[in-house]
Amino acid sequence: MARFWIFLVCVFVPLSMVSGQSGMDEMTRQRMALMSSHIKQTAQGAGATLLQGSVRMNVFGPEATVGFYTLQAGGAQQQHMVVLETQTDTTRGEAAPPISSANLTFKRYPTRQVVVGDVRIGDKGRTLDVTRARIHEEDSSNGFHLLATVTIPIVGTTRSATFKINHPVGAEKASIIEGGP
């Protein structure tokens, strides 16, 4: 009997790991496809091209992604930060789980990535080192929404640029505001 259980564990554990990994790969592909589409639209609107090798993605929390990219137009470069979020697809009849206590964390079913914000970050004659960006997800004191601080070192200095991302539940877009310590 013990051999039977060992056999089951040896067969089902690797299968569950593979299925979980393929789900993660699909979510990553979905995020990249959405980000690529968004970058293409932004570049066309600005009459610019994507600087090759400039796209970076950082996944944080259960449902959010912060990405970075650089556009080039006429020799000038523009760094951007884009925020993607997983949202409930109500067109497919999905609903978020009920919230019965203020101490519960709000979760959405991971079905659909959407762009909730984009901001130009590499202006004011500076370049930011997005490869060293740090993202800190914060607890919201008054509800269940995306709240995070992004800190990015400024190239050639010891200073950093800080951005606050705030996306209340129900708001169409997140606000991305530079400032803070």
Backbone bond lengths (Angstrom), bond angles and torsions (degrees), N, CA, C in turn:
res aa  C-N    CA-C-N  psi(-1)  N-CA   C-N-CA  omega(-1)  CA-C   N-CA-C  phi
1 M - - - 1.448 - - 1.536 111.35 -
2 A 1.347 115.54 -38.46 1.461 118.99 179.69 1.525 110.85 -62.66
3 R 1.346 117.22 -37.32 1.467 120.45 178.86 1.534 110.77 -63.63
4 F 1.333 115.68 -37.15 1.463 120.40 178.98 1.530 110.28 -60.48
5 W 1.342 117.59 -46.38 1.468 121.48 -179.47 1.523 111.12 -66.25
6 I 1.320 116.33 -39.43 1.467 119.56 177.52 1.519 110.01 -63.05
7 F 1.338 116.54 -41.02 1.463 121.42 177.51 1.531 110.48 -60.17
8 L 1.350 116.75 -46.44 1.465 120.44 -179.88 1.528 111.45 -61.17
9 V 1.314 116.63 -43.65 1.460 120.35 179.21 1.523 110.22 -63.48
10 C 1.328 117.18 -42.97 1.468 120.89 -178.66 1.523 112.03 -65.61
11 V 1.323 117.65 -29.72 1.464 121.01 -179.21 1.523 111.58 -86.11
12 F 1.348 118.42 -47.47 1.454 120.96 -171.73 1.517 114.41 -81.06
13 V 1.313 119.33 -31.58 1.460 119.97 179.69 1.530 110.79 -64.24
14 P 1.349 119.66 -49.82 1.475 117.87 177.54 1.530 112.70 -61.83
15 L 1.359 117.97 -36.31 1.459 119.73 178.42 1.520 111.10 -64.09
16 S 1.333 117.43 -41.62 1.452 119.41 179.58 1.526 110.95 -67.65
17 M 1.332 117.27 -34.24 1.456 119.96 177.85 1.520 110.69 -67.19
18 V 1.321 117.24 -39.75 1.468 121.53 179.42 1.515 110.32 -65.44
19 S 1.339 117.71 -44.51 1.463 119.45 -178.53 1.522 110.74 -66.45
20 G 1.333 117.99 -37.47 1.455 120.75 176.49 1.514 111.34 -64.90
21 Q 1.318 117.38 -40.31 1.463 122.14 179.88 1.518 110.83 -66.14
22 S 1.340 117.37 -41.07 1.462 119.32 -179.85 1.521 110.60 -66.81
23 G 1.357 117.10 -32.81 1.458 120.19 175.63 1.517 111.30 -64.64
24 M 1.323 116.88 -40.75 1.456 121.07 177.65 1.524 110.45 -65.22
25 D 1.322 116.65 -41.15 1.456 120.01 178.65 1.528 110.74 -62.23
26 E 1.316 116.88 -40.62 1.463 121.01 179.43 1.525 110.44 -64.76
27 M 1.324 117.25 -41.96 1.469 120.71 178.43 1.528 110.07 -63.79
28 T 1.326 117.37 -40.42 1.466 120.97 177.90 1.519 110.29 -64.06
29 R 1.324 116.79 -43.06 1.479 120.22 177.80 1.524 110.59 -61.89
30 Q 1.324 116.17 -40.85 1.463 120.20 179.99 1.533 110.39 -63.54
31 R 1.333 116.48 -43.26 1.465 120.37 178.89 1.527 110.95 -63.41
32 M 1.342 116.72 -44.22 1.464 120.53 -179.42 1.527 111.44 -64.56
33 A 1.324 117.21 -41.07 1.468 120.93 179.53 1.532 110.39 -63.43
34 L 1.317 116.43 -43.78 1.463 119.95 179.44 1.521 110.54 -65.03
35 M 1.328 116.24 -43.42 1.458 120.08 -179.52 1.525 111.13 -64.80
36 S 1.329 117.12 -41.83 1.472 120.84 178.19 1.517 111.30 -60.97
37 S 1.323 116.42 -43.42 1.463 120.84 178.62 1.530 110.94 -63.29
38 H 1.318 115.73 -43.41 1.467 120.41 179.55 1.530 110.81 -63.73
39 I 1.326 117.55 -44.00 1.466 121.57 179.72 1.524 110.13 -61.99
40 K 1.328 116.64 -42.18 1.470 120.62 -179.89 1.531 110.56 -60.39
41 Q 1.334 116.82 -45.05 1.469 120.67 179.20 1.524 111.35 -64.48
42 T 1.334 116.40 -43.35 1.465 120.59 -179.86 1.529 110.53 -64.29
43 A 1.328 116.90 -43.27 1.464 121.15 -179.73 1.518 111.15 -63.52
44 Q 1.333 117.43 -43.38 1.461 120.52 178.98 1.521 110.86 -61.99
45 G 1.337 116.55 -41.85 1.462 120.87 179.46 1.518 112.87 -64.51
46 A 1.332 116.96 -31.20 1.471 121.56 -178.65 1.522 112.22 -95.10
47 G 1.329 118.01 -2.43 1.460 121.06 -176.73 1.515 111.33 62.68
48 A 1.341 116.31 40.24 1.462 121.87 -175.43 1.517 110.18 -125.87
49 T 1.331 115.21 173.81 1.461 120.85 175.41 1.527 108.33 -125.08
50 L 1.311 115.48 155.11 1.455 121.55 178.90 1.519 109.41 -74.92
51 L 1.318 116.88 130.17 1.456 121.37 175.10 1.526 107.67 -73.82
52 Q 1.314 116.89 118.12 1.470 121.64 -176.02 1.524 111.10 -57.37
53 G 1.315 115.87 137.18 1.453 121.62 178.13 1.516 114.82 80.31
54 S 1.332 117.38 7.11 1.463 119.57 -175.71 1.529 113.94 -93.85
55 V 1.327 117.70 -8.59 1.472 120.00 -175.36 1.526 110.17 -79.43
56 R 1.332 115.85 128.75 1.468 123.16 177.01 1.516 108.35 -133.54
57 M 1.332 116.38 144.58 1.465 120.81 176.73 1.519 110.05 -130.69
58 N 1.329 116.47 137.70 1.462 122.72 174.81 1.523 107.96 -127.20
59 V 1.317 116.96 117.30 1.462 121.51 177.71 1.516 107.11 -91.92
60 F 1.326 116.27 132.53 1.462 119.49 176.80 1.529 108.09 -140.49
61 G 1.314 115.14 152.82 1.454 118.80 -178.73 1.512 110.59 63.26
62 P 1.310 117.30 -176.08 1.460 120.41 -177.08 1.521 114.31 -80.95
63 E 1.324 118.01 -12.66 1.467 116.94 -169.85 1.518 115.90 -147.05
64 A 1.323 118.93 12.94 1.455 119.21 -175.61 1.531 111.85 -130.01
65 T 1.329 114.94 150.19 1.460 122.77 178.78 1.522 107.75 -135.22
66 V 1.332 116.45 134.75 1.460 121.18 171.89 1.519 106.55 -111.48
67 G 1.315 116.04 126.57 1.456 121.30 179.61 1.517 110.80 -119.44
68 F 1.327 115.33 158.20 1.456 121.45 178.35 1.526 108.12 -131.57
69 Y 1.331 116.63 145.85 1.457 121.25 174.49 1.518 109.34 -154.97
70 T 1.339 116.11 160.61 1.463 121.54 -179.22 1.522 109.11 -125.19
71 L 1.324 115.61 129.62 1.459 122.39 175.06 1.525 108.77 -103.12
72 Q 1.329 115.13 151.27 1.454 120.57 179.50 1.520 108.64 -128.16
73 A 1.339 115.26 129.42 1.463 120.82 178.21 1.525 108.18 -142.35
74 G 1.325 116.03 117.97 1.463 120.90 177.73 1.520 113.71 57.68
75 G 1.317 117.51 37.57 1.454 120.89 178.10 1.526 114.24 87.15
76 A 1.323 117.47 -15.22 1.467 120.61 179.34 1.527 109.57 -95.00
77 Q 1.326 115.38 142.09 1.466 120.28 179.94 1.523 110.81 -108.98
78 Q 1.322 114.70 144.59 1.459 122.03 178.65 1.523 108.88 -127.78
79 Q 1.347 117.42 114.94 1.460 121.09 176.37 1.534 108.96 -85.83
80 H 1.318 115.23 140.50 1.463 121.06 179.57 1.522 110.45 -129.03
81 M 1.329 115.24 152.50 1.464 122.35 170.86 1.521 106.75 -120.66
82 V 1.321 115.84 132.12 1.461 121.30 -179.69 1.523 108.48 -123.30
83 V 1.328 116.48 141.72 1.463 121.96 179.60 1.519 108.57 -115.62
84 L 1.333 115.49 124.78 1.463 122.48 176.39 1.526 107.44 -111.21
85 E 1.318 115.61 149.29 1.451 119.35 -179.87 1.519 109.36 -141.07
86 T 1.328 116.11 143.35 1.456 121.09 174.46 1.515 108.09 -82.57
87 Q 1.313 116.65 128.60 1.457 119.43 -178.67 1.517 110.89 -129.66
88 T 1.312 114.16 159.56 1.457 121.32 176.73 1.520 109.37 -68.10
89 D 1.311 116.58 136.14 1.462 121.40 177.73 1.524 108.10 -94.70
90 T 1.330 116.49 91.36 1.461 120.24 -176.59 1.525 112.15 -68.67
91 T 1.332 117.97 -20.45 1.462 119.95 178.60 1.525 110.98 -68.01
92 R 1.359 116.39 -19.43 1.462 120.39 177.47 1.520 111.70 -101.45
93 G 1.338 115.95 12.96 1.451 119.70 176.55 1.513 114.71 79.77
94 E 1.340 117.70 14.02 1.451 119.94 -179.68 1.521 110.02 -83.28
95 A 1.320 114.98 147.84 1.460 120.37 178.77 1.516 109.23 -137.62
96 A 1.314 115.29 149.03 1.460 119.59 177.16 1.520 108.84 -70.76
97 P 1.324 117.40 151.63 1.461 119.54 177.78 1.525 110.78 -64.19
98 P 1.323 118.00 151.22 1.474 120.02 -178.02 1.529 111.60 -67.68
99 I 1.298 115.59 149.72 1.454 121.43 177.27 1.526 107.75 -106.63
100 S 1.327 117.45 118.25 1.462 119.86 -177.44 1.525 112.23 -110.57
101 S 1.311 117.77 -4.89 1.458 120.58 -177.77 1.518 109.52 -150.57
102 A 1.317 115.44 145.67 1.467 119.96 178.75 1.520 111.88 -67.75
103 N 1.322 117.15 -13.89 1.463 120.76 -178.47 1.523 113.24 -89.46
104 L 1.325 117.17 -5.24 1.460 120.38 179.17 1.524 109.63 -83.66
105 T 1.305 116.05 149.37 1.462 121.10 176.01 1.518 108.91 -89.88
106 F 1.305 116.90 133.27 1.462 121.70 179.72 1.526 109.67 -75.59
107 K 1.306 117.08 128.68 1.465 121.95 177.91 1.522 109.03 -125.74
108 R 1.308 115.14 148.77 1.458 120.26 172.81 1.517 107.77 -113.95
109 Y 1.321 116.45 154.64 1.455 118.39 175.38 1.528 108.28 -71.45
110 P 1.331 117.93 133.42 1.472 119.87 -175.96 1.520 111.63 -79.62
111 T 1.315 116.16 90.17 1.462 119.00 -176.46 1.518 113.64 -124.14
112 R 1.309 118.03 -29.19 1.457 118.74 -168.95 1.522 109.47 -148.66
113 Q 1.312 116.25 124.53 1.454 121.01 176.77 1.528 109.43 -89.98
114 V 1.321 116.46 136.54 1.465 121.34 175.75 1.522 108.34 -134.55
115 V 1.333 116.42 150.72 1.459 121.49 174.35 1.521 107.48 -82.42
116 V 1.324 117.06 123.79 1.462 119.81 179.37 1.528 112.23 -109.50
117 G 1.333 117.78 -7.54 1.459 118.63 177.72 1.506 112.71 -172.45
118 D 1.344 115.51 150.49 1.459 122.28 176.84 1.515 106.84 -148.74
119 V 1.334 116.54 134.75 1.456 119.80 179.46 1.527 109.17 -142.73
120 R 1.323 115.95 145.60 1.461 120.97 175.18 1.524 107.49 -80.83
121 I 1.337 117.12 124.43 1.459 120.26 -173.61 1.523 113.67 -113.12
122 G 1.328 118.64 -22.09 1.467 120.86 -173.97 1.501 112.87 -97.35
123 D 1.327 117.72 47.73 1.461 120.08 179.64 1.526 108.96 -103.83
124 K 1.299 118.66 -161.95 1.470 124.33 179.79 1.528 112.01 57.98
125 G 1.330 116.80 33.25 1.454 121.24 176.81 1.516 114.39 64.87
126 R 1.309 117.31 31.32 1.458 120.34 -178.22 1.525 110.08 -133.27
127 T 1.325 114.69 158.08 1.455 121.90 174.25 1.518 107.10 -121.80
128 L 1.322 116.19 135.12 1.454 120.97 -179.41 1.525 110.01 -102.11
129 D 1.320 116.69 141.65 1.464 122.21 179.30 1.534 108.73 -88.43
130 V 1.336 115.60 84.51 1.464 120.39 -174.37 1.529 112.49 -68.65
131 T 1.331 117.50 -16.16 1.469 119.14 177.58 1.521 110.94 -68.80
132 R 1.329 117.37 -18.57 1.464 121.36 -179.92 1.525 112.14 -111.56
133 A 1.326 116.73 22.07 1.471 120.71 179.53 1.527 109.91 -65.81
134 R 1.330 115.50 138.96 1.462 121.53 175.49 1.525 108.31 -116.46
135 I 1.331 115.94 133.10 1.458 121.19 -178.46 1.517 108.39 -118.50
136 H 1.317 115.25 125.79 1.458 120.45 179.84 1.528 108.66 -119.71
137 E 1.325 115.48 112.40 1.467 120.35 177.36 1.521 108.05 -79.68
138 E 1.328 116.25 132.26 1.455 121.08 -176.40 1.522 110.69 -110.87
139 D 1.332 115.45 154.02 1.453 120.43 173.49 1.520 108.52 -76.68
140 S 1.312 115.80 137.44 1.452 120.91 176.89 1.521 108.29 -87.85
141 S 1.312 116.26 130.81 1.464 119.61 -176.91 1.523 112.77 -80.69
142 N 1.320 117.84 -19.16 1.465 118.32 -173.85 1.522 114.31 -123.27
143 G 1.300 118.86 16.73 1.451 117.96 179.29 1.497 111.82 166.15
144 F 1.317 115.82 -163.57 1.448 121.79 -174.70 1.523 108.14 -118.85
145 H 1.325 115.58 92.08 1.458 119.02 178.05 1.517 109.92 -151.38
146 L 1.340 114.80 165.14 1.457 121.52 -179.24 1.524 109.88 -70.60
147 L 1.322 115.92 125.23 1.452 122.02 178.61 1.523 106.89 -143.13
148 A 1.328 117.48 121.28 1.462 120.16 -176.50 1.522 110.34 -150.85
149 T 1.329 114.97 157.39 1.463 122.50 173.68 1.522 107.75 -117.51
150 V 1.338 116.57 130.88 1.462 122.49 177.82 1.530 107.60 -113.64
151 T 1.321 116.56 123.94 1.464 121.81 179.51 1.528 108.54 -115.55
152 I 1.355 116.40 125.52 1.468 121.51 -175.94 1.525 109.18 -130.08
153 P 1.344 117.74 124.00 1.474 120.11 178.10 1.528 112.01 -62.70
154 I 1.338 115.59 143.52 1.464 121.70 175.53 1.527 107.23 -91.19
155 V 1.336 116.57 124.09 1.468 121.95 -176.72 1.532 110.07 -59.91
156 G 1.340 115.81 134.54 1.461 122.07 176.70 1.512 114.58 83.68
157 T 1.331 117.25 4.29 1.468 120.67 178.77 1.529 108.89 -135.94
158 T 1.307 115.13 175.84 1.466 119.80 173.68 1.522 110.83 -100.48
159 R 1.319 116.98 5.62 1.470 121.80 -178.98 1.529 110.86 -92.03
160 S 1.331 114.46 166.41 1.460 121.78 177.07 1.519 109.65 -132.52
161 A 1.315 115.44 155.29 1.464 121.62 171.57 1.527 107.40 -99.36
162 T 1.336 116.06 138.21 1.460 121.40 -178.60 1.522 109.50 -119.37
163 F 1.324 115.82 133.53 1.459 121.70 179.40 1.518 109.18 -125.19
164 K 1.324 116.31 137.73 1.460 122.39 176.35 1.520 108.02 -104.11
165 I 1.339 116.05 127.88 1.462 122.23 175.09 1.521 107.01 -106.43
166 N 1.321 116.62 127.71 1.455 121.24 -179.66 1.527 108.12 -136.53
167 H 1.324 116.34 116.02 1.457 120.20 179.46 1.523 110.17 -130.92
168 P 1.337 117.03 90.74 1.464 119.91 178.21 1.525 111.38 -64.07
169 V 1.322 116.14 148.13 1.464 120.96 177.05 1.524 108.75 -59.57
170 G 1.325 116.22 133.59 1.453 121.26 179.23 1.517 113.86 93.52
171 A 1.340 117.71 -18.56 1.470 120.30 178.17 1.524 108.85 -76.46
172 E 1.332 116.60 141.52 1.466 119.47 -179.15 1.519 111.70 -70.44
173 K 1.331 116.77 -39.89 1.464 121.22 -177.07 1.526 110.86 -126.41
174 A 1.314 114.67 152.91 1.455 120.62 174.20 1.520 109.02 -86.48
175 S 1.331 116.83 152.42 1.459 119.45 171.07 1.520 107.29 -96.14
176 I 1.331 115.64 136.97 1.462 122.23 177.52 1.523 105.84 -124.47
177 I 1.329 116.12 108.47 1.457 120.74 -172.63 1.522 109.61 -122.09
178 E 1.343 115.82 130.74 1.456 119.30 176.98 1.523 109.25 -80.44
179 G 1.324 115.47 140.92 1.463 119.73 178.33 1.505 110.82 148.95
180 G 1.293 115.44 -178.31 1.461 120.62 -179.42 1.511 110.17 103.05
181 P 1.329 115.87 -174.57 1.458 119.86 -176.77 1.508 112.54 -67.41
